[in-house]
Amino acid sequence: MTRKCWNTVVMLALTATTGVAQRSSTIPVDTAAMDAHLRFLASDLLEGRAPATRGGRLAAEYIAAQFQALGLEPAGANGTYFQPVALVGMTPQPSLSWGKSGGASDSLPYRDAFVAWAERPEADISATGDVVFVGYGIRAPEWQWDDYKGVDLHGKVLLMLVNDPGLVDSTVFLGKVLTYYGRWTYKLEEAARQGAAGAIMIHTTESATYPWEVVRGSWSVEQFKLDQPRSPSLAFAGWVTEASARAALAKAGLNLDSLTQAAARRDFHPVSTGLSAAVRIHSALRRVESENVAARLLGRDQRLASQAVLITAHWDHKGIGPIVRGDSIYNGAEDNASGVAAILGAAKAMTQLPRPARSILFVATTAEESGLLGSEAYVQHPLIPLAQTAAVLNLDVTNVRGATRDIGAVGMDRSTLGPVFVAAARAESLKVESQPDVRGSFFRSDHFPFARSGVPALSIKPGIDFVGRPKGWGEQQENLYNQERYHQPSDEYQRAFRYDGMAQQVRVTVRTARAIANDPAMPRWLPASEFQRPQP
């Protein structure tokens, strides 16, 4: 769709929805309650809210109790607020050694130089194979890109870069805006399709968009997968530091910088490195059941009430992990106790307003941190058929720093939800700033499995232009969070948290949800989007 056509769509939607938003009553938001929710969910007593732990179950029960107190209907299984999600938990104890084939191998120190985990629910995984460098590990016909070139890689260990070639060449893919091909999840999926034994990703802070401390803390704790068959699958996957990869390649007479430069070209071919890798992973296995927590505000329209707008936020975090500065509890205050506080704030606001035509379904998901597993389980077994799901609005890491003059949403340019969101923001006197998605946020939270299944989706993000703060302060604070607290024990509740910005997000979310719920027409993906609803 051309920019001119997009502008026309925006103006038509604004004309249709802005007046409705402005005529509606003020959206009541209880910031004191949201602070209380966040403080409890991020408490040390909940031990980081890992799925299928005591702390995780306490979090789910707490959210269900809050839904019940608001008078929302149970929307889970058997008349409850819970949708069971069967998981396999695997706590890895890995070893990785590599060196020139036929020569001595170097054993890498776990957590300091590498992390690795089993991709299959087996207690013991052993894999040995020749290491092949596959560039970015991408096959993307629509971009005329194929890093594999038909090479037989069965049984090989694939060494690859993260992100996509647009990171270094703005003329390919979407430049610095990360595509799904740049996500580590895609790379493991494609490596499995190639028949590889395993995949090792080379970490840099720039390409991963987070520091090694995040990798160290995130992948050395219990990993979860949905408890169901998966084919094809790798035996293992892992990350190595850039320094470790560089040193190993140098011993084989290869230069990582030269390989990286070659990987940025369409004519790249896989490179047999002359290295051999041996990986052993013992995993403590447990088959467990976690749960999504779901509640419904029934729509008023007899015909449309069977359809719904979903508002989602994940309740889980990383649990107890490696000690950092004397602390081993990964509380996840901003990620994502803040999102749950916001969804509860939105639910309370909704119950105090006239019911919309369609139903509103509030879903607090589990196991997002393990790969969007709770939302993936929902998509496979939806509580409301996906064809009757009008849209998904996701809240992940909401604003605890104060009021802003702007607000954002990831995915605005992909569907007709964009103009509806703009109208809702305008009704709150907020500008909508569309920032380049350099971190690939659209692919990293619970709205994405819905989008991939055809449901239009937005993930609503905080603004960055803070009232009473100098220009650039918001972006600086976001960078500090990503560097110093994201997926680390330091992501804790702070008395200094401010909730007027979260209240803005909640009000815009509520306005957007109500506008969608009251519109007789279902939202749709734009023609240029890679996501479309399956045809009935």
N, C-alpha and C positions, 0 to 999 in steps of 0.2 A: 504494500500500500504506500502511495506517495505521501510526502509530508502534507501536501495540500488536501488530499483525501482524509488523512488523519485529523487535520485541523477541522475539517467539516464535520467529521464524526464527533469530535470534542464539542464543537459549538452546538450541534443538535442535541447532544446528551445534556449539556449544561442548560439549554433552554427547557428541556423536559424535566430535569430533576432539581435544578437549583431552587426554583420556586417552592417545590415541595419541602426541600430541606429547610429553607428559611422560614416557612410557615409553621413547621413543627415546633413543639414546645422545647424549652431548654433541656438539654440532656443532663439528668442528675447523676453526678459521679461522686462516690464516697471515697475520698482519698485516704481518710484515716483507716478505713477498712482495708484498702489495698496495701497500706503500709503494714498492717497487722498480718495480712496473708503472707506478704513477702518475708517478714521477720520470722514467722513460724516456719515456713517452708525452707528457709535458708539456715535454720538453727542447726547447731552441732548435733542436737538430739536426733535429727533425721539422717545424719551420717552420709550426706551427699546424695541421698535419694536415688541410689542405683536400683534398677529394676529387680524385683524378686528378692529384695532385702527387707529387713524390718523397717528401715527408714523409708524405703520406697512404698511399702504397703501403708505406712502411716500417712504418707503424702496423698496416696490415692483415696484412702478413707476420709481424710480431711476435706479433700475437694468434693467428694460425694456428699459429705455432710453439709457443706456450704451450698451445693446445688439444692439439696433437700430443704434447707432452711429458707431458700428463696422461693420455694414452691414450684420448682421446675419438675417436670415429669421425668421419671427414670427412662432412659433410652437404650439401656444395655440389654444384656441377656436375661431372660426369665424374670422380667419385671424389676431388675436391679439397675443401678447406675454403672455397672461394670461390663465391659466387653473383654472376655478372656483373650490373652495373646500368649500362645505357647512358644517358649524360647529355649534355646540351648545356650547355657553359659559356659564359657571356656576361659580359664585363667592360664595364660601361657607361661611356660618356662623354656625359652628357646636358646639355641646356640647357633651361631653362624660362623663358618670359616670359609675362606676362599683364597685362591692363589693360582699361579700358572699351572695349567694342566700338566700332570706328571711331576710337579715340583712341590715345594713346601707350601703349606697353607698358613694363613694368619687368622687367628681367632679374634673376632671383634668383641669388645666389651659391651655387654647388654646394657641398654638404656643410654649409655654414653655415646656409642657409635652406631647402634642399630636397635630396632625393635622388630619383632616378627610374631606372627600369630597363625594358627591353623585356619584354613578356609573350609575345612570339613569337620563335622562333629566327631572326631576320633581322638582318643586319649594320646596316641603317639603317632607322630608324623615324621617320616624321614624322607628326604629328597636330596638327590645329588644330580647335578647336571651342568653342562657347559653354559657359560654366561654369554648371552647375546644382547648387545645394545640395540634397542629398537626405537631410538629417538624419543618422541613423545608418545609412542604406542597408540597411534590414532589411525583409524580407517574411517574417512568421512567423504563418501562419494560426492556429496553436494558441494564440497570445497575442493574437489579434485585432489584429495590428499589420501595417501596410503603409505604408512610407514612400514608395512609388512611385505608388500610387493610379492605376495605369493610364496614366500620362503617357508619351508617346512620347519616349524618350531616345536613340534611335539616333543615333550620331555625336557625342553630347555628351560633355563632360568633366565627370565627376561629382566634386563636392567633398563630403566626408563626415566625420563624427565617428567616432572609434574607440570601442570598448566598446559597451555597449547602454544603453537608457534606464533600466535598473535602477540605474545608477551614480548618478543624481540623483533617482530616485523609487523608493523601496523597495516600492511597491505593484505594480510591474509587473516582468515577467520574474522573475528571482530576486534582486532587489535588487542588492546589491553583489557577489554571486556571479556571476562572468562566465559567460555562456552562449556556445555556439559562434557565435551571431549577433553577438557582440561581437568575435570574432577577425578580424584583418585578412584572413586567408585566405578566410573566408566572404564578406566584403564585396567582394573582387575577383571571387569566383565569381558573386555575384549581379549585380554591375555588368556582367559579361560576358553574363549571361542577359538583361539589359536592352538589350543591343546598344550599349553605350557605347563610345566610342573609347578612353577612359582613365578612371582613377580616381585622385584625389588625396586622401590622408587627412591630417587636421589632427592634429598631435601635441600632446599635453600629457603630462607625466609621470604625472599621476593616471590619465588614461584609458588610456594605453598600458601603464602599470605599469612603465615603464622610462624613463630620461632620454634626451634627444636624442643624447647621445654613443653610445648603443647603436644608434640608427637610423643615425647617421653612419657608424659602423664596420661595421655589418652589411650595409647595402644599397649601399655604394659599392665593395665588392670584387666578385670574380667571383660571379655568380649562376648557379645550376644549375637545370635542369629535366629531367624525364625526356624522353629522345629518342623521342618518339612524338607522333602527331597529337593535338591537343586542340581541341575545339569545344564551345561558342563560346569565344572568347578576346578579351581586350582587346588593344589595340596596346601600351599602356604602363600602368604604375602608379607611384605615388610618394607621398612624404610631404612635407609642408611644416610649418614651425614655426608655432606659434599666432600669433606676432607677425607673420609674413609674411601669413598668411591674414587676420588682423584688418586689417592695413594695406590690402591689396588690396580687401577688402569695403568698407572705409570710403570709398575713392575712388569706389566705385559707389553710395555712399549707404546702405550696409547696416551693421548692427551685429552682430558675431559673438555677443555675449552674447544679444541678442534672438533671433537665429536658433537658438542652442543651447536657449534656453527653449522655443521653439516646437517644436523637434525632440523634446522630451520628452513630447509629447502625441500621442494616437492620431489626432487630426484634422489632423496635419501634412500639408502638401502640398509637393511639390518647388518650389523657389524659383529662378526664372531670375535670375541675379545681375546680368546686364548686363555681365559680364566675358567676355573671350575669352582662351583660353590657346593658346600654341603650344609644342609639345614636339618636340625632336629628340634622338634617341639613336643614337649610333654605338656598336656593340658589337663587340668582338673576340670572334669565335666560335671554339669548338673542340668538336668532337664527340669524346667521350672515353668510356672505360669505367672505372668504379670497381667496388667490390665490397662486398657484405655478407660477413661471415666467419661460418661456421656449423659447429657440431660437435654430435654427438649422443652421449648416454649411453643406450644401448639398454635399454628396459624389460625386466623379467624375465618378465612375463606374456605367454604366447604370443598371447592374444587382444587384449590392450590395448597391446602394444608398438608397434603401428602408429599409435597415438595419441600425442600429446605435449603436454607443458606447455612453453611457450616462456619463456625468460628473456632479456631484451633490454637492450642499452645501445648508444648510438651512439658510434662512435669518432672521428667527424670534428669539426673546429672551423672557424674562420674563415680560417685561413692567414695570409698577410701582408697587412696593410691600412694604413690611414692612421696616420701616426706620432702617438703620444700620449706626451708627456714623453720623447721620444727613443727610443721602442720601437715597432717595427712588427710584431712577431710576436705573434699572438693565440694564446697557448699552450693555452688551454682546460684548465687543470689541474683545476679543479672541474667544469667543463662541457666534456667529460665524460670526461676521463682517469680521474676518480674512479669514474664508473660502470663503465668497462671494468675498472678494478682490482677493483671489487666483483664483477663477473660472473665474472672469473677466480678470485676468492676463492671464490665459490659453486661454480664448476665443480670446483675442487680439493677442497672439502669434500664434494661429492656423490660424487666418486670414492672417498672413504674411508669411505662409508656403504653399507649394503646397497642394492642397486638397487631402485628402486620399480617398481610394476607397469607404469605407462606410461613411455614414453621422456621424457627431458628434452632439449630442443633449446636450445642456447646460440647466440644470434644477435647479433653486433656489427654494427650497421647503419652505412651510409654516408649522407652528404648529409642528415642530420636538420636541420642548420642552414639548409638551403635549402628547407625545407618538408616534412620527413618523407619525403623521396624514397626512401631505402633501404627503409623499412618499407612504403611504398606499392608499390614494385616487388615486394617480397616478397608482399604481399597479392594482387597481380595474377598472380604466378607462384609460388605457395607451394611450399616444399620438402616440406611435409606438408600434405595437403588441409585447408582451414580447417574443414571439417566434422569432422575428426579432431583438431583442435587444441582441447584442453580449456580452456586459459587462457593469457593472456600476463601476465607479471610484468616490469615495466620498472624500470630503475635509471638515473636521470638526476640528476646533481649530488648525490652521496652525502656522508655526514657525515665531515668531516675535522677536527672541532673537539672531539671527546671524547665520553665516555659520556653517555647521557641516561636519564631515567626514563620516557620515553615514545617513541612512534614513530607515524607516520601513513602513510596511503596514499590517493591520489586515486582515487575511483571506488568506495569501499567501500559506498556506499549504493545502488549501481546493480545489483548482482548478488549471487548467493549466495557469491561470493568474500569478501565482507566478513566474515561470521562465521568463515570459515576463517582469515583474516588475524588477526582478534582472538584466536582460540585460539592461533595461533603466537606472537603477541606476549606473551600471558599466560604461555606456557611459558618465555619468556625474562624473566619478571617485569617486563614493560613495559606501561604504560598505553597505550591507543590514544586519541589526541586527534584529533578531527575538526575541522580548521580550515576556515572558509569559503574557498572557492576563488576568491578575488577576482582572482587573476591568470589564471584560466582554464587552470590547469595541465593539466587533463584533456585539453585540446584541443591541447597544445603539445609533446607528445613521442611517441615511437614506438609506444606502445600504442594511440594513437588510430585510425590506419588499420585496425588489427585490430578495435577496438570498432565502428567504423562498418561493418565487414563482418560483424559478428555474433558475434565471439569475445569472451567475457567477459575483462575486463582490469583490472589495477591498476597504478598507478605508485607505487612505494614511496618514501616521503619520510622524511628525518631527523626525529627528535624536536626539540623546542625547549626542553625542561626539562632543562638540563645539570647533571650532578653537579658540585658544587663551585663553581657559578656562581650569582650572584644571580638572582632572578625577573626575567624579561624579557630576560636576556642573549642567549638564543638567537634570539629574534625581532629583537633589535637587530642581531646579527651577520648574520642573513639580509637585513635591510634594507640594511646596509652593503655586503654583497656585490652586491645588485641595483643599488645606486647607483654603486659605485666600481669593480667588477671584472667584472661580467657583460658578456660580449662585448667586453671591452677587453683590451689587452696586459697589464694588471696581474693577470689571472687566471693566476698563475704558481705553480709548485711552491714550497712553503714548508717549511723544516726544522721549523717549529713545528706542522705537521700532526700530528694525533693520530688513531689508527685504532681505538680501542676502540669508538667510536660506529659506524664503518663495519662493524666486526665484528658489532655488534648487528643492523644492517640485513641483513647477509649471513645470519646465523643465522635471522632471521625469514623471509627470502626462501626459504631452503632448507627450513625447516619448512613453509611455505605450499605450496611446489612439491611437496614429498613428500606432503603430505596430499591435495592435488588428484590427484596421480599414483596414489595408492593407493585412492582412492574409486571404486567401480564406477560411480557416477553422474557424468555430466558436469555441470559448473557451468552455470548458466543466468542470464540477465538477469531482474531482477524485473519484474513486470507494468508498473510505473510508468516503467520506463526507456524512453528513446527508441531504444535499440538492442535488436535481437532477432536470433537466428540465422535465416537464410533457411530456410524449410521445404523438406525434400527432395522 
